[in-house]
């Protein structure tokens, strides 16, 4: 039975911390300093304070590490500082909203996107439910940009946190806590006092977690699982697949190399889109959200502790909270794109923006306009799916999802392509939860999202979506390999640049890439990091989509994208190609 399942972020991190990096490097990474601000501005995006707080901390069923462990564990081998001290969280670019312990939705005072939950598996239905920390949607989909000491919170924007370094730090802390007697003693005392569990029980749990960590280290010496992702990026689809089909099935041979890192996307209006994920692979909102919860370490019941398959329907039991996921999806329907705050970032040149609108309609609206299909249960926005070879951007994320296969033997299936594997597991897991909740057909249709079917496809495409609010979501391209909108619209782009700073460049629109201590370098020559494609150029290079724009035209387009709103954004009916306005276009 899996009573204490620490998860990829907490036991397999040793593959990053020790095996995947340097076996003798026991010190923690040098994190950048905090970027202090004088004020935090919550932009009006249609959410109430209650909506924001609930979205930030509602549990989706992800269970990574006992809360008492999070509160007791110390950093690495050579420090007595708490692992999740404020300087560490700031250096990792986690968003700590300053809510004091005891406040609704965040009694433990955790960063945005961290939640506390518990689950009793079918193997131990009457056993104690241990409070554990996990992540929810807000962890990766709440952004912040800073400018001259003012922080602008972007609800539904891409996060900047560094999940890989967090894993590294947790892995080192776990190993140090287990094997250094003075750390172990302090840890056991603190956890036992917090949970009431006998000291010997906590000791056995810690030893078990450390043993799993070393198994991960051993594997890492033979296989480099992921390419560096860094601030604001993750190989999301591959991590979901490796978590579910390798870790949860106790089938290491199902691990596949991840070199398709993508930036955390913005999610306002995502509920309107007919297909989501960068490769336009998933149709149904609940399936998308269940897959995300599984990938971020919801607890599952696919196999027993020996790796032997558990019979259905118990096989599909999980800690996933479909009702909470439904609430979060419904709440996103109220979320609006952020409006450029002129009081903080400067006035928009409205004359230049008007010129840019004409350029946008000529060069961009064909793919990035709002294209409405009205003959659906819900009037949907149809995304433009562009073949990888045409758009010319880094192909790895789409290609890996198309070509990677997994053994489904422990699930009663044969070899599965990624699309079929994801569809199988997410459908079974969500249906198990629906049955446990005794949902009616009408309730199921609503929870699924407008009655949409579970369709998962693996076409070699990337989607283009409407760009209202794009100014608040740097860096650019699906893999974040271009720092500013000006660079994206230019025929040349930086081959490498510094990431990890929230400081904003309101002229070129993107993050300030000035090097700073502790910053990371995004090298566009590395696997998954190509900055090619989506070119405006006069030559015939792959991925050329339009003629070269003058510097003045680029600035005009940027000024328009700062100001773009639903009131005047290009919006057409798919069938008739007639212009539309109003709520159907987001207004």
Protein Blocks (a to p, Z undefined) as FASTA:
>chain_A
ZZbagbjmlmmmmmmmmmmmcmklmbccddddddddfbdcdddehiafklmmmmmmpceh
iafbgfklmmmpcghjkbcbdfkbfklmmmnopacehiaehiahilnopaehiacddddd
fklmmbccdddddddfklmmcccddeehiacddehiacfbdfklmmmmmmmmmmmmmmmm
klmmmmmmmmmmmnopafklmmmmmmmmmmmmmmmmmmmmmpcfbacebeoiacfklmmm
mmmmmmmnopaklpccdfbbccdddfehklmpmbgcjklpafblklmmmmmmmmnopacf
kbcfkopacddfklmgcfbdfklmmmmmmmmmmpccddddfklnopadfklmmmmmmmmm
mmmmmmmmccddfkbfbdcdddddddfklnopafklmmmmmmpccdfklnopacddfklm
mmmmmmmmmmmmmmmnopafklmmmmnogoiacdddfbdcdddddfehklmmccehjkop
afbfklmmpcbdcfbdcehiabdcfknopadfbdcehiacddfkbghiacgejiacfbfc
ehiabdcddfklmmmmmmmmmmgcfklgccddfklopacedjknoZZ
